[in-house]
Amino acid sequence: MFDLAEIKQTRVYQDAKQEGKLEGKLEGRLEGKLEAVPLLFQAGLSPERIAQKLNLDLGLIEKVISSH
């Protein structure tokens, strides 16, 4: 049987760990952008302009604005 230290040395484990880190970073970036949406809207930017500047879908921007 493998113990945890041996499993952590495998390529499959390392690849999965890297993939998880990448997903976490992407989710964090998206979360940061979504938090900025209401502030940008209050500052006078249109939903279309916000979507363009943040490189996000207009429907998502409108949903965030309507929920605040």
N, CA, C and O atoms as a GROMACS GRO file, in nm:
protein
  272
    1MET      N    1   0.084  -0.119   0.000
    1MET     CA    2   0.000   0.000   0.000
    1MET      C    3   0.088   0.125   0.000
    1MET      O    4   0.199   0.126   0.054
    2PHE      N    5   0.036   0.227  -0.061
    2PHE     CA    6   0.104   0.356  -0.060
    2PHE      C    7   0.063   0.433   0.064
    2PHE      O    8  -0.052   0.427   0.107
    3ASP      N    9   0.157   0.505   0.121
    3ASP     CA   10   0.117   0.597   0.227
    3ASP      C   11   0.103   0.736   0.165
    3ASP      O   12   0.136   0.755   0.048
    4LEU      N   13   0.055   0.830   0.241
    4LEU     CA   14   0.024   0.962   0.189
    4LEU      C   15   0.148   1.030   0.129
    4LEU      O   16   0.138   1.095   0.025
    5ALA      N   17   0.261   1.016   0.192
    5ALA     CA   18   0.383   1.079   0.141
    5ALA      C   19   0.419   1.024   0.004
    5ALA      O   20   0.464   1.099  -0.083
    6GLU      N   21   0.400   0.896  -0.017
    6GLU     CA   22   0.430   0.835  -0.147
    6GLU      C   23   0.330   0.880  -0.253
    6GLU      O   24   0.367   0.905  -0.368
    7ILE      N   25   0.205   0.889  -0.215
    7ILE     CA   26   0.101   0.934  -0.309
    7ILE      C   27   0.130   1.077  -0.354
    7ILE      O   28   0.113   1.110  -0.472
    8LYS      N   29   0.172   1.162  -0.261
    8LYS     CA   30   0.202   1.301  -0.293
    8LYS      C   31   0.318   1.314  -0.392
    8LYS      O   32   0.334   1.418  -0.456
    9GLN      N   33   0.398   1.212  -0.404
    9GLN     CA   34   0.512   1.214  -0.496
    9GLN      C   35   0.473   1.174  -0.638
    9GLN      O   36   0.552   1.192  -0.731
   10THR      N   37   0.354   1.120  -0.656
   10THR     CA   38   0.315   1.071  -0.788
   10THR      C   39   0.282   1.187  -0.882
   10THR      O   40   0.241   1.295  -0.839
   11ARG      N   41   0.300   1.162  -1.010
   11ARG     CA   42   0.270   1.264  -1.111
   11ARG      C   43   0.120   1.297  -1.113
   11ARG      O   44   0.082   1.413  -1.129
   12VAL      N   45   0.036   1.197  -1.096
   12VAL     CA   46  -0.108   1.219  -1.096
   12VAL      C   47  -0.146   1.316  -0.983
   12VAL      O   48  -0.225   1.408  -1.004
   13TYR      N   49  -0.092   1.294  -0.866
   13TYR     CA   50  -0.121   1.382  -0.753
   13TYR      C   51  -0.071   1.524  -0.781
   13TYR      O   52  -0.143   1.621  -0.758
   14GLN      N   53   0.052   1.535  -0.831
   14GLN     CA   54   0.110   1.666  -0.859
   14GLN      C   55   0.030   1.741  -0.965
   14GLN      O   56   0.006   1.861  -0.953
   15ASP      N   57  -0.012   1.668  -1.070
   15ASP     CA   58  -0.093   1.730  -1.176
   15ASP      C   59  -0.226   1.779  -1.121
   15ASP      O   60  -0.271   1.889  -1.154
   16ALA      N   61  -0.290   1.697  -1.039
   16ALA     CA   62  -0.419   1.734  -0.981
   16ALA      C   63  -0.403   1.855  -0.889
   16ALA      O   64  -0.489   1.943  -0.885
   17LYS      N   65  -0.294   1.858  -0.816
   17LYS     CA   66  -0.268   1.969  -0.726
   17LYS      C   67  -0.250   2.099  -0.805
   17LYS      O   68  -0.304   2.202  -0.768
   18GLN      N   69  -0.174   2.093  -0.913
   18GLN     CA   70  -0.152   2.210  -0.998
   18GLN      C   71  -0.283   2.258  -1.060
   18GLN      O   72  -0.310   2.378  -1.066
   19GLU      N   73  -0.364   2.163  -1.106
   19GLU     CA   74  -0.492   2.197  -1.165
   19GLU      C   75  -0.582   2.266  -1.063
   19GLU      O   76  -0.650   2.364  -1.094
   20GLY      N   77  -0.581   2.215  -0.941
   20GLY     CA   78  -0.659   2.276  -0.834
   20GLY      C   79  -0.613   2.418  -0.804
   20GLY      O   80  -0.696   2.506  -0.780
   21LYS      N   81  -0.483   2.439  -0.804
   21LYS     CA   82  -0.430   2.574  -0.781
   21LYS      C   83  -0.474   2.669  -0.891
   21LYS      O   84  -0.513   2.783  -0.864
   22LEU      N   85  -0.466   2.624  -1.015
   22LEU     CA   86  -0.506   2.707  -1.128
   22LEU      C   87  -0.654   2.742  -1.119
   22LEU      O   88  -0.692   2.858  -1.140
   23GLU      N   89  -0.737   2.644  -1.088
   23GLU     CA   90  -0.881   2.670  -1.075
   23GLU      C   91  -0.907   2.771  -0.963
   23GLU      O   92  -0.992   2.859  -0.977
   24GLY      N   93  -0.836   2.757  -0.854
   24GLY     CA   94  -0.852   2.850  -0.742
   24GLY      C   95  -0.814   2.992  -0.780
   24GLY      O   96  -0.882   3.088  -0.742
   25LYS      N   97  -0.706   3.006  -0.855
   25LYS     CA   98  -0.664   3.139  -0.899
   25LYS      C   99  -0.767   3.201  -0.992
   25LYS      O  100  -0.800   3.319  -0.981
   26LEU      N  101  -0.818   3.120  -1.085
   26LEU     CA  102  -0.918   3.171  -1.179
   26LEU      C  103  -1.046   3.211  -1.107
   26LEU      O  104  -1.104   3.315  -1.138
   27GLU      N  105  -1.088   3.130  -1.012
   27GLU     CA  106  -1.208   3.163  -0.935
   27GLU      C  107  -1.187   3.291  -0.855
   27GLU      O  108  -1.278   3.373  -0.844
   28GLY      N  109  -1.068   3.308  -0.800
   28GLY     CA  110  -1.037   3.428  -0.724
   28GLY      C  111  -1.039   3.553  -0.811
   28GLY      O  112  -1.089   3.657  -0.770
   29ARG      N  113  -0.984   3.541  -0.930
   29ARG     CA  114  -0.984   3.655  -1.022
   29ARG      C  115  -1.126   3.692  -1.062
   29ARG      O  116  -1.162   3.810  -1.066
   30LEU      N  117  -1.208   3.591  -1.091
   30LEU     CA  118  -1.347   3.617  -1.127
   30LEU      C  119  -1.421   3.682  -1.011
   30LEU      O  120  -1.497   3.777  -1.031
   31GLU      N  121  -1.399   3.631  -0.891
   31GLU     CA  122  -1.466   3.687  -0.774
   31GLU      C  123  -1.428   3.834  -0.755
   31GLU      O  124  -1.513   3.916  -0.721
   32GLY      N  125  -1.301   3.867  -0.776
   32GLY     CA  126  -1.257   4.005  -0.763
   32GLY      C  127  -1.322   4.095  -0.865
   32GLY      O  128  -1.363   4.207  -0.834
   33LYS      N  129  -1.333   4.046  -0.988
   33LYS     CA  130  -1.399   4.124  -1.092
   33LYS      C  131  -1.546   4.147  -1.058
   33LYS      O  132  -1.598   4.258  -1.073
   34LEU      N  133  -1.612   4.041  -1.011
   34LEU     CA  134  -1.754   4.054  -0.978
   34LEU      C  135  -1.778   4.150  -0.862
   34LEU      O  136  -1.880   4.218  -0.858
   35GLU      N  137  -1.685   4.155  -0.768
   35GLU     CA  138  -1.699   4.249  -0.657
   35GLU      C  139  -1.685   4.393  -0.704
   35GLU      O  140  -1.740   4.484  -0.642
   36ALA      N  141  -1.612   4.414  -0.812
   36ALA     CA  142  -1.592   4.550  -0.864
   36ALA      C  143  -1.712   4.600  -0.943
   36ALA      O  144  -1.728   4.721  -0.959
   37VAL      N  145  -1.795   4.512  -0.991
   37VAL     CA  146  -1.906   4.551  -1.078
   37VAL      C  147  -1.997   4.656  -1.015
   37VAL      O  148  -2.020   4.759  -1.077
   38PRO      N  149  -2.050   4.635  -0.895
   38PRO     CA  150  -2.139   4.737  -0.837
   38PRO      C  151  -2.069   4.872  -0.819
   38PRO      O  152  -2.131   4.977  -0.839
   39LEU      N  153  -1.943   4.870  -0.783
   39LEU     CA  154  -1.869   4.995  -0.765
   39LEU      C  155  -1.853   5.070  -0.897
   39LEU      O  156  -1.869   5.192  -0.904
   40LEU      N  157  -1.823   4.996  -1.002
   40LEU     CA  158  -1.808   5.057  -1.133
   40LEU      C  159  -1.941   5.112  -1.183
   40LEU      O  160  -1.946   5.218  -1.245
   41PHE      N  161  -2.047   5.038  -1.156
   41PHE     CA  162  -2.180   5.084  -1.197
   41PHE      C  163  -2.219   5.212  -1.122
   41PHE      O  164  -2.271   5.306  -1.181
   42GLN      N  165  -2.192   5.213  -0.991
   42GLN     CA  166  -2.222   5.332  -0.911
   42GLN      C  167  -2.137   5.451  -0.956
   42GLN      O  168  -2.178   5.566  -0.941
   43ALA      N  169  -2.020   5.424  -1.011
   43ALA     CA  170  -1.932   5.531  -1.059
   43ALA      C  171  -1.976   5.584  -1.195
   43ALA      O  172  -1.917   5.679  -1.247
   44GLY      N  173  -2.080   5.523  -1.252
   44GLY     CA  174  -2.136   5.575  -1.374
   44GLY      C  175  -2.106   5.497  -1.501
   44GLY      O  176  -2.148   5.537  -1.609
   45LEU      N  177  -2.035   5.387  -1.491
   45LEU     CA  178  -2.008   5.306  -1.610
   45LEU      C  179  -2.133   5.226  -1.645
   45LEU      O  180  -2.204   5.177  -1.558
   46SER      N  181  -2.158   5.213  -1.773
   46SER     CA  182  -2.272   5.135  -1.819
   46SER      C  183  -2.239   4.986  -1.805
   46SER      O  184  -2.122   4.947  -1.802
   47PRO      N  185  -2.342   4.903  -1.796
   47PRO     CA  186  -2.316   4.758  -1.791
   47PRO      C  187  -2.234   4.709  -1.912
   47PRO      O  188  -2.149   4.622  -1.899
   48GLU      N  189  -2.261   4.767  -2.027
   48GLU     CA  190  -2.187   4.727  -2.147
   48GLU      C  191  -2.039   4.760  -2.133
   48GLU      O  192  -1.953   4.680  -2.169
   49ARG      N  193  -2.010   4.878  -2.082
   49ARG     CA  194  -1.870   4.922  -2.065
   49ARG      C  195  -1.801   4.837  -1.959
   49ARG      O  196  -1.685   4.800  -1.976
   50ILE      N  197  -1.871   4.806  -1.851
   50ILE     CA  198  -1.814   4.722  -1.746
   50ILE      C  199  -1.779   4.585  -1.802
   50ILE      O  200  -1.670   4.533  -1.778
   51ALA      N  201  -1.872   4.527  -1.878
   51ALA     CA  202  -1.848   4.395  -1.938
   51ALA      C  203  -1.727   4.399  -2.029
   51ALA      O  204  -1.645   4.307  -2.030
   52GLN      N  205  -1.716   4.506  -2.105
   52GLN     CA  206  -1.605   4.520  -2.199
   52GLN      C  207  -1.472   4.533  -2.123
   52GLN      O  208  -1.375   4.466  -2.155
   53LYS      N  209  -1.469   4.618  -2.024
   53LYS     CA  210  -1.345   4.644  -1.950
   53LYS      C  211  -1.300   4.524  -1.867
   53LYS      O  212  -1.180   4.498  -1.854
   54LEU      N  213  -1.396   4.451  -1.810
   54LEU     CA  214  -1.361   4.336  -1.727
   54LEU      C  215  -1.355   4.206  -1.806
   54LEU      O  216  -1.322   4.100  -1.752
   55ASN      N  217  -1.388   4.215  -1.936
   55ASN     CA  218  -1.388   4.097  -2.023
   55ASN      C  219  -1.480   3.988  -1.968
   55ASN      O  220  -1.442   3.871  -1.958
   56LEU      N  221  -1.602   4.030  -1.933
   56LEU     CA  222  -1.703   3.939  -1.881
   56LEU      C  223  -1.830   3.949  -1.965
   56LEU      O  224  -1.851   4.048  -2.036
   57ASP      N  225  -1.913   3.848  -1.955
   57ASP     CA  226  -2.039   3.844  -2.028
   57ASP      C  227  -2.134   3.951  -1.976
   57ASP      O  228  -2.149   3.969  -1.855
   58LEU      N  229  -2.199   4.022  -2.068
   58LEU     CA  230  -2.293   4.128  -2.031
   58LEU      C  231  -2.406   4.075  -1.943
   58LEU      O  232  -2.447   4.142  -1.849
   59GLY      N  233  -2.456   3.956  -1.972
   59GLY     CA  234  -2.563   3.898  -1.891
   59GLY      C  235  -2.521   3.878  -1.747
   59GLY      O  236  -2.600   3.899  -1.655
   60LEU      N  237  -2.397   3.838  -1.727
   60LEU     CA  238  -2.345   3.820  -1.591
   60LEU      C  239  -2.336   3.956  -1.520
   60LEU      O  240  -2.371   3.967  -1.402
   61ILE      N  241  -2.290   4.056  -1.591
   61ILE     CA  242  -2.280   4.190  -1.532
   61ILE      C  243  -2.418   4.240  -1.491
   61ILE      O  244  -2.436   4.292  -1.382
   62GLU      N  245  -2.516   4.223  -1.580
   62GLU     CA  246  -2.652   4.268  -1.548
   62GLU      C  247  -2.710   4.194  -1.429
   62GLU      O  248  -2.781   4.252  -1.348
   63LYS      N  249  -2.679   4.065  -1.419
   63LYS     CA  250  -2.727   3.986  -1.305
   63LYS      C  251  -2.667   4.037  -1.174
   63LYS      O  252  -2.737   4.047  -1.073
   64VAL      N  253  -2.539   4.068  -1.176
   64VAL     CA  254  -2.472   4.120  -1.055
   64VAL      C  255  -2.531   4.255  -1.016
   64VAL      O  256  -2.558   4.280  -0.898
   65ILE      N  257  -2.551   4.341  -1.114
   65ILE     CA  258  -2.607   4.473  -1.085
   65ILE      C  259  -2.748   4.461  -1.029
   65ILE      O  260  -2.783   4.531  -0.934
   66SER      N  261  -2.829   4.374  -1.085
   66SER     CA  262  -2.967   4.362  -1.038
   66SER      C  263  -2.977   4.298  -0.900
   66SER      O  264  -3.077   4.316  -0.831
   67SER      N  265  -2.875   4.226  -0.859
   67SER     CA  266  -2.879   4.162  -0.727
   67SER      C  267  -2.829   4.256  -0.616
   67SER      O  268  -2.834   4.220  -0.498
   68HIS      N  269  -2.782   4.373  -0.653
   68HIS     CA  270  -2.734   4.469  -0.551
   68HIS      C  271  -2.827   4.584  -0.534
   68HIS      O  272  -2.800   4.672  -0.452
   0.00000   0.00000   0.00000
